[in-house]
Amino acid sequence: MAASPMLEWAFFEGQVVPFADARISVGTHAVQYGTGAFAGIRGYLDADGETINIFRLPEHCARLLNSAKLLRAELPFNRESLAQTIVDLVERNAPATDVYIRPFIYKSSVQLTPRLRGLDNELAIYMLRLGDYLDTSGVKAAISSWVRVPDHSIPGRGKLSGSYINAALAKDEAEEKGVDEAILLDHAGHVAEGSSCNLFIVRDGVLATTPITGDILEGITRRSLLQMAQEFGIPTEQREIDRSELYLADEAFFCGTGVQIAPIATIDGRRIGEAMPGPITKQLSDLFFDTVRGKDARYGHWLTPVRKRVAAPAD
Ligand code: PMP
């Protein structure tokens, strides 16, 4: 059996505990009704081999607290103290590889009614070793028959646990069709996003992505790439994208914390573009990876560096 990717220490109910001890009751409201919100944050091992670079930590903390706000979850954390708790946990785990950090705010009461008010809330954080999640050299995608959950049903701009049923249905369907990732359309038939990633296309030199009012998660990688595109003078558009535009795109790629930047090779069996990855995808991808590995300082301010620490015997 493969070794567990989980790192040893978790933050749970206000303290650092062994991951195995971070346990909740089966009756927990968040378990029963999906009333949780989470973040997915990557820490990259710097080219120096000594530092973990956490990518856009303040932005992830801000989005998590916004997701918690949608759930009416009040917690004794603000953006700064949440970020510090995450940094402290990274230091404590002293990972020797790239990591994925999963903070989770959830309705912790054991209570029967599906509601948001009047329940207790908790924060838990755990971490695991994580390499590439989708093949970054070209993935196969297919349009899902599952429609992206609209904002007026479950707000998808936040990372709300329950809404990931929608993602899971689409991901299963995609995998059972023999492709890597699903593309979900919105209720009007426009392109929304992947099951766990945002989507960009390039048409005639213009980089286009669905606007944040298009039932997508307000992706932090997406926002970062829109800024990086300016660096290269690539024109960008945030606009509705039709399904047929996917087939005509010169380039298409998924982006997100997990998938990073995953060029799309085919959609519904149709080949996208000429090269894999296409030139704009490659430009952005190179800058992204050089940034997170600390090799290109232009966006160095997007990283929170945490020095690896040799654990003291008393730890
Ligand atoms: N959409 C969905 C549904 C996601 O789960 C993710 C991953 N968090 C993304 C988009 C990409 O968001 P980010 O770049 O902030 O990770």
Residues whose N, C-alpha, C, O or C-beta is under 5 A from the ligand:
A	BS01	PMP	G40 E193 G194 S195 S196 C197 N198 L217 E218 G219 I220 T221 R222 C255 G256 T257 G258
